[in-house]
Amino acid sequence: KNQVEQSPQSLIILEGKNCTLQCNYTVSPFSNLRWYKQDTGRGPVSLTIMTFSENTKSNGRYTATLDADTKQSSLHITASQLSDSASYICVVSDRSGGSYIPTFGRGTSLIVHP
Amino acid sequence: NAGVTQTPKFQVLKTGQSMTLQCAQDMNHNSMYWYRQDPGMGLRLIYYSASEGTTDKGEVPNGYNVSRLNKREFSLRLESAAPSQTSVYFCASTAMSYNEQFFGPGTRLTVL
């Protein structure tokens, strides 16, 4: 069964500090990996998407890395802001019968304190 | 563009009642999805439609039915609601199945 595990479950940091969130997956055949940000009471919004051949991708202060050999990804947030407080979800898609089926991690809840 | 819209935003049902959650997208996307999100759980796929005219079961399809009415609209129906279906429901769409998913704002459903 495809699985996506995220750590830590929750994280509290001070404004201005950096942090790294982890994602391990067992999804086959691998198609792509996405990181989403979900604010409380809202739908998830995509931050980055990476395919098998991509090792790193940035979106402003967010940088995602992918190691397809070890099946691990990380999301690094630089110079955190209060608005970064949200749930960050790792999503890995496989390809089954011509359609791409996503498997969601449970998310890391990030709280940024002033 | 409104993106992905969902109605209603909130709904309270009694056990055994039926209802349909509506979803529409104006981005000309081929694929549409229905998810549920419960506290402490990741988003779980209920049903998806890879293209107009096709639907397939996801991880948790029991108790639900879907209709891909046209390319824009994808509805989710609860025929006989149960308390276990209390959840937040999200609709999403993608231009091609592996591209970025765009999510709607969600429907918060409570079944008493």
Interface residues (C-beta under 8 A of the other chain):
Chain A: V4 S31 N32 R34 G41 R42 G43 P44 V45 S46 I49 T51 I89 V91 S93 R95 G98 S99 Y100 I101 P102 F104 G105 R106 G107
Chain B: V4 S31 Y33 Y35 G40 M41 G42 L43 R44 L45 Y48 A50 D56 G58 F90 A92 S97 Y98 N99 E100 Q101 F102 F103 G104 P105 G106
